[in-house]
Amino acid sequence: MTDTTKILTHYDLSHANTMALSCVARHAMILDSDQRLADDLAVALAFAKNANLPIFVLSGGSNVILPSTLNALVLLPKTTGTQLISQTEQSVTLQVACGENWHQFIQTCLNQGYYGLENLALIPGLVGACPVQNIGAYGVQVSDFIDKVIAYDLQTGQACTFDNTACDFGYRHSFFKDNPNRYLISHVVFRLQKAPNILTNYGDLADVSGKIASKNGRTTPTPMDVFDAVVQIRQSKLPDPAVLANCGSFFQNPIIPIKQFHELKAKFSDLPSYLVNDDFIKLPAGWLIDKAGLKGKGIFPILTHEKQALVLTNHHPRHASQHDIKTTQDFIINAVKTMFGVSLVREPVWLDEHI
Ligand SMILES: Cc1cc2nc3c(=O)[nH]c(=O)nc-3n(C[C@H](O)[C@H](O)[C@H](O)COP(=O)(O)OP(=O)(O)OC[C@H]3O[C@@H](n4cnc5c(N)ncnc54)[C@H](O)[C@@H]3O)c2cc1C
């Protein structure tokens, strides 16, 4: 007989998303044992099939916009554990359970002398989510350090392994993003380096990590100095979701044709830009929103952050709804479109009541 005692009903997710949106899931299951994961999933899949419900995986909830009612079985991965798979003189291969906290995992790696992930410090969320949008920051993408992703196919219940190529990683993109709600990533296998490779040529990272190094009596920064510098910079620019609810960057940086860029540059001479290729230019969405006069603005209770216009913040936690987000989102999209003729696209995953 199927043991459904772990299936919870009317599960409150208001504290399980960093945007602090009020949300109740019709059903939920906490996946808390790596050893029993296959059995728990078999129960979850059978239950969902029987109840004709879709399945949604919610990890740290830092990249999702939830509806007030989620008509689904929500899987909450909490499994922990890191296993050393192999090592050479140069590198180490670690298999990490999906429920490990991302920032703490990087800290543990650095303490053990395993390097590479330090630029990705303080990104909220859990390890199992990091391949989904191929998290990146300060010139580094996690895909550079992922050897394999181990997952369960939620349609068949079968375990499957994806090597780095099969993950089809791109900028904030992966195979898993293209196939939403199809897989539960149970483990990520990382290959990290034993020799430091300091990458500080992004923004003010060289300056801040250099200052931390010299304060510690060193001429060049260590990976731990870079880690501390990233934490310091992020804390000075981005709101802490525990203090002010948000889900990080709300819009992607738009990519426009060169011709349109030159027309805009003629009107806005201070317009920053990053060359993508011979035909396209990427613009910073935060600058466009700021220039449209919307830094710190929006429609209450959802306002852009006063230090970083790209981040939407929730000033009425656990009361504001997805509808409030949409109101401010559309207000910003319209203002930017009117002023620049550029269409902004949302970054976080948007979930409807019926997935
Ligand atoms: C303040 C702040 C700063 C941020 N800065 C950055 C940044 O610099 N760079 C960056 O890339 N992102 C950033 N983010 C976005 C976010 O932290 C990352 O996308 C993170 O990886 C999401 O992890 P999570 O555990 O919260 O995932 P969730 O929000 O719970 O889920 C995100 C998506 O991944 C899927 N998913 C999650 N776990 C699994 C799993 N185990 N198996 C299958 N699918 C899964 C979910 O179904 C959902 O579609 C930031 C967010 C905040 C709030």
The ligand as an SDF file (V2000), in Angstrom:
LIG
                    3D

 53 58  0  0  0  0  0  0  0  0999 V2000
   19.0170   38.9840   -3.3530 C   0  0  0  0  0  0  0  0  0  0  0  0
   19.1510   38.0100   -4.5090 C   0  0  0  0  0  0  0  0  0  0  0  0
   20.2870   38.0280   -5.2890 C   0  0  0  0  0  0  0  0  0  0  0  0
   20.4280   37.1370   -6.3540 C   0  0  0  0  0  0  0  0  0  0  0  0
   21.5780   37.1880   -7.0990 N   0  0  0  0  0  0  0  0  0  0  0  0
   21.7460   36.3330   -8.1320 C   0  0  0  0  0  0  0  0  0  0  0  0
   22.9540   36.3720   -8.9050 C   0  0  0  0  0  0  0  0  0  0  0  0
   23.8480   37.1580   -8.6450 O   0  0  0  0  0  0  0  0  0  0  0  0
   23.0550   35.5070   -9.9360 N   0  0  0  0  0  0  0  0  0  0  0  0
   22.0930   34.5990  -10.2360 C   0  0  0  0  0  0  0  0  0  0  0  0
   22.2880   33.8330  -11.1830 O   0  0  0  0  0  0  0  0  0  0  0  0
   20.9360   34.5260   -9.5080 N   0  0  0  0  0  0  0  0  0  0  0  0
   20.7420   35.3720   -8.4760 C   0  0  0  0  0  0  0  0  0  0  0  0
   19.5760   35.3320   -7.7430 N   0  0  0  0  0  0  0  0  0  0  0  0
   18.5110   34.3810   -8.1190 C   0  0  0  0  0  0  0  0  0  0  0  0
   18.4870   33.0650   -7.3050 C   0  0  0  0  0  0  0  0  0  0  0  0
   19.1380   33.2180   -6.0780 O   0  0  0  0  0  0  0  0  0  0  0  0
   19.1220   31.8880   -8.0620 C   0  0  0  0  0  0  0  0  0  0  0  0
   18.4350   31.6750   -9.2710 O   0  0  0  0  0  0  0  0  0  0  0  0
   19.0950   30.5900   -7.2370 C   0  0  0  0  0  0  0  0  0  0  0  0
   19.8260   29.5780   -7.8710 O   0  0  0  0  0  0  0  0  0  0  0  0
   17.6760   30.0900   -6.9650 C   0  0  0  0  0  0  0  0  0  0  0  0
   17.7860   29.0560   -6.0130 O   0  0  0  0  0  0  0  0  0  0  0  0
   16.5640   28.6000   -5.1430 P   0  0  0  0  0  0  0  0  0  0  0  0
   17.0250   27.4230   -4.3570 O   0  0  0  0  0  0  0  0  0  0  0  0
   16.0190   29.7250   -4.3700 O   0  0  0  0  0  0  0  0  0  0  0  0
   15.5520   28.1340   -6.2820 O   0  0  0  0  0  0  0  0  0  0  0  0
   13.9580   28.3530   -6.3790 P   0  0  0  0  0  0  0  0  0  0  0  0
   13.6700   29.8120   -6.4470 O   0  0  0  0  0  0  0  0  0  0  0  0
   13.2720   27.5690   -5.3280 O   0  0  0  0  0  0  0  0  0  0  0  0
   13.6550   27.6960   -7.8030 O   0  0  0  0  0  0  0  0  0  0  0  0
   14.0310   28.3230   -9.0040 C   0  0  0  0  0  0  0  0  0  0  0  0
   13.6890   27.4160  -10.1730 C   0  0  0  0  0  0  0  0  0  0  0  0
   14.5190   26.2560  -10.1290 O   0  0  0  0  0  0  0  0  0  0  0  0
   13.7260   25.0690  -10.0170 C   0  0  0  0  0  0  0  0  0  0  0  0
   14.3940   24.1770   -9.0610 N   0  0  0  0  0  0  0  0  0  0  0  0
   14.8450   24.5130   -7.8410 C   0  0  0  0  0  0  0  0  0  0  0  0
   15.4360   23.4670   -7.2560 N   0  0  0  0  0  0  0  0  0  0  0  0
   15.3460   22.4370   -8.1240 C   0  0  0  0  0  0  0  0  0  0  0  0
   15.7620   21.0740   -8.0890 C   0  0  0  0  0  0  0  0  0  0  0  0
   16.3990   20.5510   -7.0330 N   0  0  0  0  0  0  0  0  0  0  0  0
   15.4720   20.2950   -9.1620 N   0  0  0  0  0  0  0  0  0  0  0  0
   14.8380   20.8090  -10.2470 C   0  0  0  0  0  0  0  0  0  0  0  0
   14.4290   22.0880  -10.3420 N   0  0  0  0  0  0  0  0  0  0  0  0
   14.6740   22.8940   -9.2800 C   0  0  0  0  0  0  0  0  0  0  0  0
   12.3710   25.5250   -9.5040 C   0  0  0  0  0  0  0  0  0  0  0  0
   11.3380   24.6230   -9.8870 O   0  0  0  0  0  0  0  0  0  0  0  0
   12.2550   26.8870  -10.1480 C   0  0  0  0  0  0  0  0  0  0  0  0
   11.8180   26.7420  -11.4800 O   0  0  0  0  0  0  0  0  0  0  0  0
   19.4010   36.2000   -6.6580 C   0  0  0  0  0  0  0  0  0  0  0  0
   18.2420   36.1860   -5.8510 C   0  0  0  0  0  0  0  0  0  0  0  0
   18.1210   37.0910   -4.7900 C   0  0  0  0  0  0  0  0  0  0  0  0
   16.8970   37.0370   -3.9210 C   0  0  0  0  0  0  0  0  0  0  0  0
  1  2  1  0
  2  3  1  0
  2 52  2  0
  3  4  2  0
  4  5  1  0
  4 50  1  0
  5  6  2  0
  6  7  1  0
  6 13  1  0
  7  8  2  0
  7  9  1  0
  9 10  1  0
 10 11  2  0
 10 12  1  0
 12 13  2  0
 13 14  1  0
 14 15  1  0
 14 50  1  0
 15 16  1  0
 16 17  1  0
 16 18  1  0
 18 19  1  0
 18 20  1  0
 20 21  1  0
 20 22  1  0
 22 23  1  0
 23 24  1  0
 24 25  2  0
 24 26  1  0
 24 27  1  0
 27 28  1  0
 28 29  2  0
 28 30  1  0
 28 31  1  0
 31 32  1  0
 32 33  1  0
 33 34  1  0
 33 48  1  0
 34 35  1  0
 35 36  1  0
 35 46  1  0
 36 37  1  0
 36 45  1  0
 37 38  2  0
 38 39  1  0
 39 40  1  0
 39 45  2  0
 40 41  1  0
 40 42  2  0
 42 43  1  0
 43 44  2  0
 44 45  1  0
 46 47  1  0
 46 48  1  0
 48 49  1  0
 50 51  2  0
 51 52  1  0
 52 53  1  0
M  END
$$$$
